[in-house]
Amino acid sequence: MTLRRQTPIITADRIQINPQKLLVSDRTPTTDPRIRIQRDGDIIQSIEITCSCGSQLILDCLYEVPSVEPEQ
């Protein structure tokens, strides 16, 4: 039996986009924030977010693989 790591997944219906900037650190901004998308062909593997204060966050994108029914 294979053990699978449980991963918290945020579904699209739980995402809200707010155009207003939000200060989340007391560090002085040094550069503009950056977002970099890592792809494998058409599939997004991860999203790398670098804050203007230098903090970095990487979101790994996990996709559910549809189960395939065996042919009868």
mmCIF file as Biopython writes it, N, C-alpha, C and O atoms, coordinates in Angstrom:
data_model
#
loop_
_atom_site.group_PDB
_atom_site.id
_atom_site.type_symbol
_atom_site.label_atom_id
_atom_site.label_alt_id
_atom_site.label_comp_id
_atom_site.label_asym_id
_atom_site.label_entity_id
_atom_site.label_seq_id
_atom_site.pdbx_PDB_ins_code
_atom_site.Cartn_x
_atom_site.Cartn_y
_atom_site.Cartn_z
_atom_site.occupancy
_atom_site.B_iso_or_equiv
_atom_site.auth_seq_id
_atom_site.auth_asym_id
_atom_site.pdbx_PDB_model_num
ATOM 1   N N  . MET A ? 1  ? 0.847   -1.178 0.000   1.0 0.0 1  A 1 
ATOM 2   C CA . MET A ? 1  ? 0.000   0.000  0.000   1.0 0.0 1  A 1 
ATOM 3   C C  . MET A ? 1  ? 0.891   1.240  0.000   1.0 0.0 1  A 1 
ATOM 4   O O  . MET A ? 1  ? 1.891   1.290  0.716   1.0 0.0 1  A 1 
ATOM 5   N N  . THR A ? 2  ? 0.534   2.216  -0.787  1.0 0.0 2  A 1 
ATOM 6   C CA . THR A ? 2  ? 1.292   3.460  -0.878  1.0 0.0 2  A 1 
ATOM 7   C C  . THR A ? 2  ? 0.646   4.514  0.014   1.0 0.0 2  A 1 
ATOM 8   O O  . THR A ? 2  ? -0.563  4.738  -0.039  1.0 0.0 2  A 1 
ATOM 9   N N  . LEU A ? 3  ? 1.471   5.153  0.830   1.0 0.0 3  A 1 
ATOM 10  C CA . LEU A ? 3  ? 0.963   6.242  1.668   1.0 0.0 3  A 1 
ATOM 11  C C  . LEU A ? 3  ? 1.047   7.532  0.877   1.0 0.0 3  A 1 
ATOM 12  O O  . LEU A ? 3  ? 2.060   7.818  0.239   1.0 0.0 3  A 1 
ATOM 13  N N  . ARG A ? 4  ? -0.004  8.293  0.924   1.0 0.0 4  A 1 
ATOM 14  C CA . ARG A ? 4  ? -0.063  9.560  0.204   1.0 0.0 4  A 1 
ATOM 15  C C  . ARG A ? 4  ? -0.076  10.707 1.193   1.0 0.0 4  A 1 
ATOM 16  O O  . ARG A ? 4  ? -0.835  10.697 2.162   1.0 0.0 4  A 1 
ATOM 17  N N  . ARG A ? 5  ? 0.760   11.686 0.946   1.0 0.0 5  A 1 
ATOM 18  C CA . ARG A ? 5  ? 0.821   12.843 1.833   1.0 0.0 5  A 1 
ATOM 19  C C  . ARG A ? 5  ? -0.410  13.711 1.622   1.0 0.0 5  A 1 
ATOM 20  O O  . ARG A ? 5  ? -0.738  14.062 0.489   1.0 0.0 5  A 1 
ATOM 21  N N  . GLN A ? 6  ? -1.078  14.050 2.688   1.0 0.0 6  A 1 
ATOM 22  C CA . GLN A ? 6  ? -2.234  14.944 2.619   1.0 0.0 6  A 1 
ATOM 23  C C  . GLN A ? 6  ? -1.723  16.363 2.391   1.0 0.0 6  A 1 
ATOM 24  O O  . GLN A ? 6  ? -0.820  16.820 3.093   1.0 0.0 6  A 1 
ATOM 25  N N  . THR A ? 7  ? -2.286  17.048 1.429   1.0 0.0 7  A 1 
ATOM 26  C CA . THR A ? 7  ? -1.884  18.410 1.113   1.0 0.0 7  A 1 
ATOM 27  C C  . THR A ? 7  ? -3.097  19.318 1.177   1.0 0.0 7  A 1 
ATOM 28  O O  . THR A ? 7  ? -4.138  19.010 0.597   1.0 0.0 7  A 1 
ATOM 29  N N  . PRO A ? 8  ? -2.969  20.456 1.891   1.0 0.0 8  A 1 
ATOM 30  C CA . PRO A ? 8  ? -4.093  21.399 1.891   1.0 0.0 8  A 1 
ATOM 31  C C  . PRO A ? 8  ? -4.246  22.003 0.503   1.0 0.0 8  A 1 
ATOM 32  O O  . PRO A ? 8  ? -3.284  22.516 -0.069  1.0 0.0 8  A 1 
ATOM 33  N N  . ILE A ? 9  ? -5.424  21.942 -0.019  1.0 0.0 9  A 1 
ATOM 34  C CA . ILE A ? 9  ? -5.692  22.462 -1.357  1.0 0.0 9  A 1 
ATOM 35  C C  . ILE A ? 9  ? -6.713  23.578 -1.253  1.0 0.0 9  A 1 
ATOM 36  O O  . ILE A ? 9  ? -7.757  23.422 -0.619  1.0 0.0 9  A 1 
ATOM 37  N N  . ILE A ? 10 ? -6.406  24.697 -1.875  1.0 0.0 10 A 1 
ATOM 38  C CA . ILE A ? 10 ? -7.340  25.819 -1.926  1.0 0.0 10 A 1 
ATOM 39  C C  . ILE A ? 10 ? -8.035  25.747 -3.278  1.0 0.0 10 A 1 
ATOM 40  O O  . ILE A ? 10 ? -7.391  25.862 -4.321  1.0 0.0 10 A 1 
ATOM 41  N N  . THR A ? 11 ? -9.335  25.558 -3.258  1.0 0.0 11 A 1 
ATOM 42  C CA . THR A ? 11 ? -10.082 25.460 -4.508  1.0 0.0 11 A 1 
ATOM 43  C C  . THR A ? 11 ? -10.383 26.857 -5.052  1.0 0.0 11 A 1 
ATOM 44  O O  . THR A ? 11 ? -10.425 27.834 -4.304  1.0 0.0 11 A 1 
ATOM 45  N N  . ALA A ? 12 ? -10.590 26.929 -6.366  1.0 0.0 12 A 1 
ATOM 46  C CA . ALA A ? 12 ? -10.792 28.215 -7.041  1.0 0.0 12 A 1 
ATOM 47  C C  . ALA A ? 12 ? -11.969 29.000 -6.474  1.0 0.0 12 A 1 
ATOM 48  O O  . ALA A ? 12 ? -11.939 30.230 -6.466  1.0 0.0 12 A 1 
ATOM 49  N N  . ASP A ? 13 ? -12.994 28.318 -6.006  1.0 0.0 13 A 1 
ATOM 50  C CA . ASP A ? 13 ? -14.163 29.029 -5.485  1.0 0.0 13 A 1 
ATOM 51  C C  . ASP A ? 13 ? -13.885 29.712 -4.141  1.0 0.0 13 A 1 
ATOM 52  O O  . ASP A ? 13 ? -14.708 30.492 -3.663  1.0 0.0 13 A 1 
ATOM 53  N N  . ARG A ? 14 ? -12.726 29.422 -3.528  1.0 0.0 14 A 1 
ATOM 54  C CA . ARG A ? 14 ? -12.376 30.052 -2.251  1.0 0.0 14 A 1 
ATOM 55  C C  . ARG A ? 14 ? -11.395 31.211 -2.421  1.0 0.0 14 A 1 
ATOM 56  O O  . ARG A ? 14 ? -10.969 31.812 -1.435  1.0 0.0 14 A 1 
ATOM 57  N N  . ILE A ? 15 ? -11.035 31.527 -3.665  1.0 0.0 15 A 1 
ATOM 58  C CA . ILE A ? 15 ? -10.074 32.599 -3.941  1.0 0.0 15 A 1 
ATOM 59  C C  . ILE A ? 15 ? -10.811 33.908 -4.199  1.0 0.0 15 A 1 
ATOM 60  O O  . ILE A ? 15 ? -11.785 33.949 -4.951  1.0 0.0 15 A 1 
ATOM 61  N N  . GLN A ? 16 ? -10.338 34.966 -3.570  1.0 0.0 16 A 1 
ATOM 62  C CA . GLN A ? 16 ? -10.870 36.304 -3.820  1.0 0.0 16 A 1 
ATOM 63  C C  . GLN A ? 16 ? -9.696  37.213 -4.164  1.0 0.0 16 A 1 
ATOM 64  O O  . GLN A ? 16 ? -8.679  37.208 -3.470  1.0 0.0 16 A 1 
ATOM 65  N N  . ILE A ? 17 ? -9.836  37.982 -5.222  1.0 0.0 17 A 1 
ATOM 66  C CA . ILE A ? 17 ? -8.771  38.895 -5.631  1.0 0.0 17 A 1 
ATOM 67  C C  . ILE A ? 17 ? -9.154  40.300 -5.206  1.0 0.0 17 A 1 
ATOM 68  O O  . ILE A ? 17 ? -10.241 40.787 -5.514  1.0 0.0 17 A 1 
ATOM 69  N N  . ASN A ? 18 ? -8.240  40.941 -4.493  1.0 0.0 18 A 1 
ATOM 70  C CA . ASN A ? 18 ? -8.450  42.298 -4.024  1.0 0.0 18 A 1 
ATOM 71  C C  . ASN A ? 18 ? -7.351  43.165 -4.627  1.0 0.0 18 A 1 
ATOM 72  O O  . ASN A ? 18 ? -6.175  42.928 -4.351  1.0 0.0 18 A 1 
ATOM 73  N N  . PRO A ? 19 ? -7.694  44.161 -5.440  1.0 0.0 19 A 1 
ATOM 74  C CA . PRO A ? 19 ? -6.672  44.983 -6.094  1.0 0.0 19 A 1 
ATOM 75  C C  . PRO A ? 19 ? -5.936  45.929 -5.141  1.0 0.0 19 A 1 
ATOM 76  O O  . PRO A ? 19 ? -4.929  46.526 -5.519  1.0 0.0 19 A 1 
ATOM 77  N N  . GLN A ? 20 ? -6.427  46.066 -3.922  1.0 0.0 20 A 1 
ATOM 78  C CA . GLN A ? 20 ? -5.810  46.985 -2.968  1.0 0.0 20 A 1 
ATOM 79  C C  . GLN A ? 20 ? -4.531  46.365 -2.393  1.0 0.0 20 A 1 
ATOM 80  O O  . GLN A ? 20 ? -4.522  45.192 -2.018  1.0 0.0 20 A 1 
ATOM 81  N N  . LYS A ? 21 ? -3.441  47.163 -2.323  1.0 0.0 21 A 1 
ATOM 82  C CA . LYS A ? 21 ? -2.178  46.678 -1.771  1.0 0.0 21 A 1 
ATOM 83  C C  . LYS A ? 21 ? -2.308  46.507 -0.266  1.0 0.0 21 A 1 
ATOM 84  O O  . LYS A ? 21 ? -3.037  47.245 0.396   1.0 0.0 21 A 1 
ATOM 85  N N  . LEU A ? 22 ? -1.589  45.522 0.263   1.0 0.0 22 A 1 
ATOM 86  C CA . LEU A ? 22 ? -1.641  45.225 1.686   1.0 0.0 22 A 1 
ATOM 87  C C  . LEU A ? 22 ? -0.219  45.065 2.207   1.0 0.0 22 A 1 
ATOM 88  O O  . LEU A ? 22 ? 0.544   44.268 1.660   1.0 0.0 22 A 1 
ATOM 89  N N  . LEU A ? 23 ? 0.155   45.797 3.243   1.0 0.0 23 A 1 
ATOM 90  C CA . LEU A ? 23 ? 1.469   45.691 3.850   1.0 0.0 23 A 1 
ATOM 91  C C  . LEU A ? 23 ? 1.447   44.514 4.821   1.0 0.0 23 A 1 
ATOM 92  O O  . LEU A ? 23 ? 0.670   44.509 5.776   1.0 0.0 23 A 1 
ATOM 93  N N  . VAL A ? 24 ? 2.297   43.520 4.580   1.0 0.0 24 A 1 
ATOM 94  C CA . VAL A ? 24 ? 2.299   42.327 5.425   1.0 0.0 24 A 1 
ATOM 95  C C  . VAL A ? 24 ? 3.623   42.142 6.157   1.0 0.0 24 A 1 
ATOM 96  O O  . VAL A ? 24 ? 3.835   41.107 6.788   1.0 0.0 24 A 1 
ATOM 97  N N  . SER A ? 25 ? 4.509   43.116 6.085   1.0 0.0 25 A 1 
ATOM 98  C CA . SER A ? 25 ? 5.807   43.020 6.738   1.0 0.0 25 A 1 
ATOM 99  C C  . SER A ? 25 ? 6.259   44.409 7.159   1.0 0.0 25 A 1 
ATOM 100 O O  . SER A ? 25 ? 5.874   45.415 6.563   1.0 0.0 25 A 1 
ATOM 101 N N  . ASP A ? 26 ? 7.087   44.443 8.202   1.0 0.0 26 A 1 
ATOM 102 C CA . ASP A ? 26 ? 7.631   45.734 8.610   1.0 0.0 26 A 1 
ATOM 103 C C  . ASP A ? 26 ? 8.975   46.015 7.932   1.0 0.0 26 A 1 
ATOM 104 O O  . ASP A ? 26 ? 9.623   47.018 8.233   1.0 0.0 26 A 1 
ATOM 105 N N  . ARG A ? 27 ? 9.395   45.132 7.016   1.0 0.0 27 A 1 
ATOM 106 C CA . ARG A ? 27 ? 10.630  45.349 6.258   1.0 0.0 27 A 1 
ATOM 107 C C  . ARG A ? 27 ? 10.420  46.454 5.219   1.0 0.0 27 A 1 
ATOM 108 O O  . ARG A ? 27 ? 9.323   46.621 4.685   1.0 0.0 27 A 1 
ATOM 109 N N  . THR A ? 28 ? 11.469  47.186 4.950   1.0 0.0 28 A 1 
ATOM 110 C CA . THR A ? 28 ? 11.407  48.245 3.946   1.0 0.0 28 A 1 
ATOM 111 C C  . THR A ? 28 ? 11.431  47.631 2.552   1.0 0.0 28 A 1 
ATOM 112 O O  . THR A ? 28 ? 12.306  46.817 2.253   1.0 0.0 28 A 1 
ATOM 113 N N  . PRO A ? 29 ? 10.484  48.007 1.694   1.0 0.0 29 A 1 
ATOM 114 C CA . PRO A ? 29 ? 10.500  47.476 0.326   1.0 0.0 29 A 1 
ATOM 115 C C  . PRO A ? 29 ? 11.792  47.855 -0.393  1.0 0.0 29 A 1 
ATOM 116 O O  . PRO A ? 29 ? 12.249  48.995 -0.314  1.0 0.0 29 A 1 
ATOM 117 N N  . THR A ? 30 ? 12.377  46.877 -1.099  1.0 0.0 30 A 1 
ATOM 118 C CA . THR A ? 30 ? 13.625  47.124 -1.822  1.0 0.0 30 A 1 
ATOM 119 C C  . THR A ? 30 ? 13.431  47.066 -3.333  1.0 0.0 30 A 1 
ATOM 120 O O  . THR A ? 30 ? 14.173  47.703 -4.081  1.0 0.0 30 A 1 
ATOM 121 N N  . THR A ? 31 ? 12.449  46.314 -3.777  1.0 0.0 31 A 1 
ATOM 122 C CA . THR A ? 31 ? 12.176  46.178 -5.212  1.0 0.0 31 A 1 
ATOM 123 C C  . THR A ? 31 ? 10.672  46.026 -5.406  1.0 0.0 31 A 1 
ATOM 124 O O  . THR A ? 31 ? 9.911   45.964 -4.441  1.0 0.0 31 A 1 
ATOM 125 N N  . ASP A ? 32 ? 10.263  45.969 -6.652  1.0 0.0 32 A 1 
ATOM 126 C CA . ASP A ? 32 ? 8.861   45.677 -6.944  1.0 0.0 32 A 1 
ATOM 127 C C  . ASP A ? 32 ? 8.601   44.190 -6.696  1.0 0.0 32 A 1 
ATOM 128 O O  . ASP A ? 32 ? 9.503   43.371 -6.869  1.0 0.0 32 A 1 
ATOM 129 N N  . PRO A ? 33 ? 7.388   43.836 -6.295  1.0 0.0 33 A 1 
ATOM 130 C CA . PRO A ? 33 ? 7.066   42.414 -6.135  1.0 0.0 33 A 1 
ATOM 131 C C  . PRO A ? 33 ? 7.121   41.709 -7.492  1.0 0.0 33 A 1 
ATOM 132 O O  . PRO A ? 33 ? 6.887   42.325 -8.532  1.0 0.0 33 A 1 
ATOM 133 N N  . ARG A ? 34 ? 7.435   40.408 -7.467  1.0 0.0 34 A 1 
ATOM 134 C CA . ARG A ? 34 ? 7.523   39.625 -8.703  1.0 0.0 34 A 1 
ATOM 135 C C  . ARG A ? 34 ? 6.727   38.336 -8.556  1.0 0.0 34 A 1 
ATOM 136 O O  . ARG A ? 34 ? 6.649   37.752 -7.475  1.0 0.0 34 A 1 
ATOM 137 N N  . ILE A ? 35 ? 6.143   37.910 -9.659  1.0 0.0 35 A 1 
ATOM 138 C CA . ILE A ? 35 ? 5.463   36.615 -9.728  1.0 0.0 35 A 1 
ATOM 139 C C  . ILE A ? 35 ? 6.048   35.872 -10.914 1.0 0.0 35 A 1 
ATOM 140 O O  . ILE A ? 35 ? 6.081   36.393 -12.029 1.0 0.0 35 A 1 
ATOM 141 N N  . ARG A ? 36 ? 6.510   34.650 -10.669 1.0 0.0 36 A 1 
ATOM 142 C CA . ARG A ? 36 ? 7.088   33.833 -11.734 1.0 0.0 36 A 1 
ATOM 143 C C  . ARG A ? 36 ? 6.347   32.500 -11.775 1.0 0.0 36 A 1 
ATOM 144 O O  . ARG A ? 36 ? 6.166   31.847 -10.748 1.0 0.0 36 A 1 
ATOM 145 N N  . ILE A ? 37 ? 5.925   32.110 -12.959 1.0 0.0 37 A 1 
ATOM 146 C CA . ILE A ? 37 ? 5.170   30.869 -13.129 1.0 0.0 37 A 1 
ATOM 147 C C  . ILE A ? 37 ? 6.079   29.821 -13.754 1.0 0.0 37 A 1 
ATOM 148 O O  . ILE A ? 37 ? 6.687   30.057 -14.798 1.0 0.0 37 A 1 
ATOM 149 N N  . GLN A ? 38 ? 6.168   28.663 -13.107 1.0 0.0 38 A 1 
ATOM 150 C CA . GLN A ? 38 ? 6.955   27.542 -13.622 1.0 0.0 38 A 1 
ATOM 151 C C  . GLN A ? 38 ? 6.009   26.598 -14.347 1.0 0.0 38 A 1 
ATOM 152 O O  . GLN A ? 38 ? 5.041   26.111 -13.763 1.0 0.0 38 A 1 
ATOM 153 N N  . ARG A ? 39 ? 6.288   26.342 -15.618 1.0 0.0 39 A 1 
ATOM 154 C CA . ARG A ? 39 ? 5.414   25.494 -16.436 1.0 0.0 39 A 1 
ATOM 155 C C  . ARG A ? 39 ? 6.149   24.258 -16.927 1.0 0.0 39 A 1 
ATOM 156 O O  . ARG A ? 39 ? 7.373   24.238 -17.056 1.0 0.0 39 A 1 
ATOM 157 N N  . ASP A ? 40 ? 5.366   23.241 -17.191 1.0 0.0 40 A 1 
ATOM 158 C CA . ASP A ? 40 ? 5.831   22.055 -17.902 1.0 0.0 40 A 1 
ATOM 159 C C  . ASP A ? 40 ? 4.868   21.911 -19.071 1.0 0.0 40 A 1 
ATOM 160 O O  . ASP A ? 40 ? 3.826   21.267 -18.951 1.0 0.0 40 A 1 
ATOM 161 N N  . GLY A ? 41 ? 5.222   22.513 -20.203 1.0 0.0 41 A 1 
ATOM 162 C CA . GLY A ? 41 ? 4.290   22.575 -21.329 1.0 0.0 41 A 1 
ATOM 163 C C  . GLY A ? 41 ? 3.151   23.510 -20.980 1.0 0.0 41 A 1 
ATOM 164 O O  . GLY A ? 41 ? 3.382   24.671 -20.639 1.0 0.0 41 A 1 
ATOM 165 N N  . ASP A ? 42 ? 1.916   23.017 -21.061 1.0 0.0 42 A 1 
ATOM 166 C CA . ASP A ? 42 ? 0.735   23.820 -20.731 1.0 0.0 42 A 1 
ATOM 167 C C  . ASP A ? 42 ? 0.352   23.728 -19.253 1.0 0.0 42 A 1 
ATOM 168 O O  . ASP A ? 42 ? -0.576  24.406 -18.812 1.0 0.0 42 A 1 
ATOM 169 N N  . ILE A ? 43 ? 1.050   22.908 -18.500 1.0 0.0 43 A 1 
ATOM 170 C CA . ILE A ? 43 ? 0.703   22.675 -17.098 1.0 0.0 43 A 1 
ATOM 171 C C  . ILE A ? 43 ? 1.535   23.583 -16.193 1.0 0.0 43 A 1 
ATOM 172 O O  . ILE A ? 43 ? 2.762   23.617 -16.295 1.0 0.0 43 A 1 
ATOM 173 N N  . ILE A ? 44 ? 0.862   24.317 -15.310 1.0 0.0 44 A 1 
ATOM 174 C CA . ILE A ? 44 ? 1.556   25.152 -14.326 1.0 0.0 44 A 1 
ATOM 175 C C  . ILE A ? 44 ? 1.987   24.247 -13.177 1.0 0.0 44 A 1 
ATOM 176 O O  . ILE A ? 44 ? 1.151   23.624 -12.523 1.0 0.0 44 A 1 
ATOM 177 N N  . GLN A ? 45 ? 3.295   24.176 -12.933 1.0 0.0 45 A 1 
ATOM 178 C CA . GLN A ? 45 ? 3.847   23.346 -11.864 1.0 0.0 45 A 1 
ATOM 179 C C  . GLN A ? 45 ? 3.896   24.098 -10.530 1.0 0.0 45 A 1 
ATOM 180 O O  . GLN A ? 45 ? 3.594   23.534 -9.479  1.0 0.0 45 A 1 
ATOM 181 N N  . SER A ? 46 ? 4.280   25.377 -10.586 1.0 0.0 46 A 1 
ATOM 182 C CA . SER A ? 46 ? 4.358   26.162 -9.358  1.0 0.0 46 A 1 
ATOM 183 C C  . SER A ? 46 ? 4.301   27.650 -9.686  1.0 0.0 46 A 1 
ATOM 184 O O  . SER A ? 46 ? 4.535   28.069 -10.819 1.0 0.0 46 A 1 
ATOM 185 N N  . ILE A ? 47 ? 3.985   28.429 -8.662  1.0 0.0 47 A 1 
ATOM 186 C CA . ILE A ? 47 ? 3.946   29.886 -8.773  1.0 0.0 47 A 1 
ATOM 187 C C  . ILE A ? 47 ? 4.871   30.425 -7.686  1.0 0.0 47 A 1 
ATOM 188 O O  . ILE A ? 47 ? 4.678   30.153 -6.501  1.0 0.0 47 A 1 
ATOM 189 N N  . GLU A ? 48 ? 5.876   31.189 -8.102  1.0 0.0 48 A 1 
ATOM 190 C CA . GLU A ? 48 ? 6.850   31.750 -7.170  1.0 0.0 48 A 1 
ATOM 191 C C  . GLU A ? 48 ? 6.542   33.231 -6.983  1.0 0.0 48 A 1 
ATOM 192 O O  . GLU A ? 48 ? 6.531   33.998 -7.946  1.0 0.0 48 A 1 
ATOM 193 N N  . ILE A ? 49 ? 6.295   33.624 -5.745  1.0 0.0 49 A 1 
ATOM 194 C CA . ILE A ? 49 ? 5.954   35.009 -5.429  1.0 0.0 49 A 1 
ATOM 195 C C  . ILE A ? 49 ? 7.084   35.592 -4.586  1.0 0.0 49 A 1 
ATOM 196 O O  . ILE A ? 49 ? 7.432   35.049 -3.537  1.0 0.0 49 A 1 
ATOM 197 N N  . THR A ? 50 ? 7.652   36.701 -5.055  1.0 0.0 50 A 1 
ATOM 198 C CA . THR A ? 50 ? 8.695   37.389 -4.301  1.0 0.0 50 A 1 
ATOM 199 C C  . THR A ? 50 ? 8.164   38.764 -3.925  1.0 0.0 50 A 1 
ATOM 200 O O  . THR A ? 50 ? 7.844   39.576 -4.792  1.0 0.0 50 A 1 
ATOM 201 N N  . CYS A ? 51 ? 8.074   39.013 -2.638  1.0 0.0 51 A 1 
ATOM 202 C CA . CYS A ? 51 ? 7.552   40.271 -2.103  1.0 0.0 51 A 1 
ATOM 203 C C  . CYS A ? 51 ? 8.578   41.383 -2.305  1.0 0.0 51 A 1 
ATOM 204 O O  . CYS A ? 51 ? 9.767   41.115 -2.483  1.0 0.0 51 A 1 
ATOM 205 N N  . SER A ? 52 ? 8.122   42.608 -2.276  1.0 0.0 52 A 1 
ATOM 206 C CA . SER A ? 52 ? 9.029   43.747 -2.411  1.0 0.0 52 A 1 
ATOM 207 C C  . SER A ? 52 ? 10.007  43.821 -1.237  1.0 0.0 52 A 1 
ATOM 208 O O  . SER A ? 52 ? 11.043  44.478 -1.346  1.0 0.0 52 A 1 
ATOM 209 N N  . CYS A ? 53 ? 9.700   43.162 -0.119  1.0 0.0 53 A 1 
ATOM 210 C CA . CYS A ? 53 ? 10.605  43.148 1.035   1.0 0.0 53 A 1 
ATOM 211 C C  . CYS A ? 53 ? 11.641  42.030 0.925   1.0 0.0 53 A 1 
ATOM 212 O O  . CYS A ? 53 ? 12.555  41.950 1.745   1.0 0.0 53 A 1 
ATOM 213 N N  . GLY A ? 54 ? 11.503  41.167 -0.088  1.0 0.0 54 A 1 
ATOM 214 C CA . GLY A ? 54 ? 12.459  40.083 -0.281  1.0 0.0 54 A 1 
ATOM 215 C C  . GLY A ? 54 ? 11.949  38.717 0.140   1.0 0.0 54 A 1 
ATOM 216 O O  . GLY A ? 54 ? 12.551  37.703 -0.211  1.0 0.0 54 A 1 
ATOM 217 N N  . SER A ? 55 ? 10.857  38.669 0.883   1.0 0.0 55 A 1 
ATOM 218 C CA . SER A ? 55 ? 10.289  37.376 1.274   1.0 0.0 55 A 1 
ATOM 219 C C  . SER A ? 55 ? 9.813   36.635 0.038   1.0 0.0 55 A 1 
ATOM 220 O O  . SER A ? 55 ? 9.369   37.241 -0.937  1.0 0.0 55 A 1 
ATOM 221 N N  . GLN A ? 56 ? 9.914   35.313 0.094   1.0 0.0 56 A 1 
ATOM 222 C CA . GLN A ? 56 ? 9.545   34.509 -1.070  1.0 0.0 56 A 1 
ATOM 223 C C  . GLN A ? 56 ? 8.611   33.385 -0.646  1.0 0.0 56 A 1 
ATOM 224 O O  . GLN A ? 56 ? 8.749   32.808 0.433   1.0 0.0 56 A 1 
ATOM 225 N N  . LEU A ? 57 ? 7.652   33.090 -1.526  1.0 0.0 57 A 1 
ATOM 226 C CA . LEU A ? 57 ? 6.684   32.025 -1.293  1.0 0.0 57 A 1 
ATOM 227 C C  . LEU A ? 57 ? 6.532   31.247 -2.589  1.0 0.0 57 A 1 
ATOM 228 O O  . LEU A ? 57 ? 6.390   31.838 -3.659  1.0 0.0 57 A 1 
ATOM 229 N N  . ILE A ? 58 ? 6.562   29.924 -2.495  1.0 0.0 58 A 1 
ATOM 230 C CA . ILE A ? 58 ? 6.361   29.090 -3.676  1.0 0.0 58 A 1 
ATOM 231 C C  . ILE A ? 58 ? 5.109   28.251 -3.464  1.0 0.0 58 A 1 
ATOM 232 O O  . ILE A ? 58 ? 4.997   27.508 -2.489  1.0 0.0 58 A 1 
ATOM 233 N N  . LEU A ? 59 ? 4.172   28.384 -4.396  1.0 0.0 59 A 1 
ATOM 234 C CA . LEU A ? 59 ? 2.942   27.597 -4.366  1.0 0.0 59 A 1 
ATOM 235 C C  . LEU A ? 59 ? 3.081   26.460 -5.366  1.0 0.0 59 A 1 
ATOM 236 O O  . LEU A ? 59 ? 3.179   26.704 -6.569  1.0 0.0 59 A 1 
ATOM 237 N N  . ASP A ? 60 ? 3.092   25.222 -4.888  1.0 0.0 60 A 1 
ATOM 238 C CA . ASP A ? 60 ? 3.124   24.068 -5.783  1.0 0.0 60 A 1 
ATOM 239 C C  . ASP A ? 60 ? 1.708   23.784 -6.245  1.0 0.0 60 A 1 
ATOM 240 O O  . ASP A ? 60 ? 0.785   23.760 -5.432  1.0 0.0 60 A 1 
ATOM 241 N N  . CYS A ? 61 ? 1.526   23.571 -7.528  1.0 0.0 61 A 1 
ATOM 242 C CA . CYS A ? 61 ? 0.204   23.303 -8.093  1.0 0.0 61 A 1 
ATOM 243 C C  . CYS A ? 61 ? 0.030   21.796 -8.246  1.0 0.0 61 A 1 
ATOM 244 O O  . CYS A ? 61 ? 0.769   21.149 -8.988  1.0 0.0 61 A 1 
ATOM 245 N N  . LEU A ? 62 ? -0.937  21.252 -7.548  1.0 0.0 62 A 1 
ATOM 246 C CA . LEU A ? 62 ? -1.223  19.824 -7.613  1.0 0.0 62 A 1 
ATOM 247 C C  . LEU A ? 62 ? -2.551  19.638 -8.315  1.0 0.0 62 A 1 
ATOM 248 O O  . LEU A ? 62 ? -3.514  20.359 -8.056  1.0 0.0 62 A 1 
ATOM 249 N N  . TYR A ? 63 ? -2.592  18.678 -9.193  1.0 0.0 63 A 1 
ATOM 250 C CA . TYR A ? 63 ? -3.800  18.426 -9.971  1.0 0.0 63 A 1 
ATOM 251 C C  . TYR A ? 63 ? -4.306  17.030 -9.670  1.0 0.0 63 A 1 
ATOM 252 O O  . TYR A ? 63 ? -3.533  16.078 -9.553  1.0 0.0 63 A 1 
ATOM 253 N N  . GLU A ? 64 ? -5.618  16.928 -9.547  1.0 0.0 64 A 1 
ATOM 254 C CA . GLU A ? 64 ? -6.242  15.634 -9.347  1.0 0.0 64 A 1 
ATOM 255 C C  . GLU A ? 64 ? -6.211  14.872 -10.661 1.0 0.0 64 A 1 
ATOM 256 O O  . GLU A ? 64 ? -6.607  15.393 -11.704 1.0 0.0 64 A 1 
ATOM 257 N N  . VAL A ? 65 ? -5.742  13.645 -10.602 1.0 0.0 65 A 1 
ATOM 258 C CA . VAL A ? 65 ? -5.713  12.816 -11.803 1.0 0.0 65 A 1 
ATOM 259 C C  . VAL A ? 65 ? -7.031  12.056 -11.858 1.0 0.0 65 A 1 
ATOM 260 O O  . VAL A ? 65 ? -7.359  11.325 -10.924 1.0 0.0 65 A 1 
ATOM 261 N N  . PRO A ? 66 ? -7.798  12.219 -12.948 1.0 0.0 66 A 1 
ATOM 262 C CA . PRO A ? 66 ? -9.082  11.517 -13.028 1.0 0.0 66 A 1 
ATOM 263 C C  . PRO A ? 66 ? -8.857  10.009 -13.056 1.0 0.0 66 A 1 
ATOM 264 O O  . PRO A ? 66 ? -7.937  9.512  -13.706 1.0 0.0 66 A 1 
ATOM 265 N N  . SER A ? 67 ? -9.711  9.303  -12.343 1.0 0.0 67 A 1 
ATOM 266 C CA . SER A ? 67 ? -9.588  7.847  -12.341 1.0 0.0 67 A 1 
ATOM 267 C C  . SER A ? 67 ? -10.091 7.304  -13.672 1.0 0.0 67 A 1 
ATOM 268 O O  . SER A ? 67 ? -11.058 7.805  -14.245 1.0 0.0 67 A 1 
ATOM 269 N N  . VAL A ? 68 ? -9.425  6.292  -14.137 1.0 0.0 68 A 1 
ATOM 270 C CA . VAL A ? 68 ? -9.781  5.680  -15.414 1.0 0.0 68 A 1 
ATOM 271 C C  . VAL A ? 68 ? -10.438 4.342  -15.128 1.0 0.0 68 A 1 
ATOM 272 O O  . VAL A ? 68 ? -9.864  3.476  -14.467 1.0 0.0 68 A 1 
ATOM 273 N N  . GLU A ? 69 ? -11.640 4.193  -15.634 1.0 0.0 69 A 1 
ATOM 274 C CA . GLU A ? 69 ? -12.362 2.936  -15.458 1.0 0.0 69 A 1 
ATOM 275 C C  . GLU A ? 69 ? -11.805 1.902  -16.431 1.0 0.0 69 A 1 
ATOM 276 O O  . GLU A ? 69 ? -11.603 2.213  -17.605 1.0 0.0 69 A 1 
ATOM 277 N N  . PRO A ? 70 ? -11.555 0.685  -15.969 1.0 0.0 70 A 1 
ATOM 278 C CA . PRO A ? 70 ? -11.073 -0.349 -16.889 1.0 0.0 70 A 1 
ATOM 279 C C  . PRO A ? 70 ? -12.147 -0.697 -17.917 1.0 0.0 70 A 1 
ATOM 280 O O  . PRO A ? 70 ? -13.340 -0.726 -17.616 1.0 0.0 70 A 1 
ATOM 281 N N  . GLU A ? 71 ? -11.683 -0.961 -19.146 1.0 0.0 71 A 1 
ATOM 282 C CA . GLU A ? 71 ? -12.629 -1.317 -20.208 1.0 0.0 71 A 1 
ATOM 283 C C  . GLU A ? 71 ? -13.148 -2.725 -19.970 1.0 0.0 71 A 1 
ATOM 284 O O  . GLU A ? 71 ? -12.410 -3.605 -19.527 1.0 0.0 71 A 1 
ATOM 285 N N  . GLN A ? 72 ? -14.411 -2.929 -20.264 1.0 0.0 72 A 1 
ATOM 286 C CA . GLN A ? 72 ? -15.041 -4.241 -20.076 1.0 0.0 72 A 1 
ATOM 287 C C  . GLN A ? 72 ? -14.913 -5.073 -21.305 1.0 0.0 72 A 1 
ATOM 288 O O  . GLN A ? 72 ? -15.384 -6.209 -21.334 1.0 0.0 72 A 1 
#
